[in-house]
Amino acid sequence: WDDYLKPDDWRAHPEWMAMDENGKRRDFTARPAGVKYCTTNPELVKAFAEGVIKWLDEHPAWHGASISPADGGDFCKCPECMKLVRPDPHGNPSYSLNILKFYSDVAKIVGQKYPDRPLSGYVYYNYMYPPTQPVKMEPNVWLVMAGLNYYGFGLYKPVYKEEFPRVVEGWLRLTKNFNYHNYGTWMRSFNGAPLPTAREILKLEIPTVAKFGGKGVDMVGLGAWGVGAPTNYIYAKLMWNAKTDVDNTYEEWLRLAYGPGYEPMRKLLDMIEERFSAYKAAESPQYRGHMYEMNYEKVEAIYLP
């Protein structure tokens, strides 16, 4: 959100900025990459849309533009914005209606000049769950789901595995302009520990998105090919054909990679997957950053045995 309006605009229009819980407008000049606006303010919407149009004018070769919020929280808590806040399925405040309204309000203005250049926006963090009521989206808006709760093997957790098809279907009832993006088989830090191939997650994610009519996926694999290659290989196959047989592809990869070492390597990887999935399934569903780090606790519980 710091691409289209700048600190000079913020200083000139403090009423455009997100309000905190004490009724004060936030000051983001010290950390502009985290800026949040009052998204129900019509003048803010107009100025933001004009910034997007200017950016598209200056970048004629670009397919479209992102209108996603900056990362993190601090969304506006003014009375108008709070009217749109609803509890998500886990009882936490959801800003999905706020963000969807903002996307459509901006897209309607931008679309008057650039109807064929899509505006993409994440549905993520505390706006990752679809609203329960119908919402009319402008045709030039594309949603990209980044399910923060599902990062770092979160889909091993029963509550998230069970809800995943409903969440994807909910977004696709809202709009067919939908892509899926995830760090589902990724750890921010894994310190050399071989991560599981996560076949149950691979069987769930891309096939579910395809089943309900999603248009595309953008999956984060593992840069350490020594331990991440089977996951990366299966991801690539699924992105080409969502009906790929994950178990057969896993077997194929093991045999091609390890030859006569196939059996002991399969046993090792299966042990890691079994213990890792059990560890994550017992973990709290409440988001915490350390869940995506390989720490001593995980090493002792999963790998030491």
Disulfide bonds with the S-S distance in Angstrom:
none
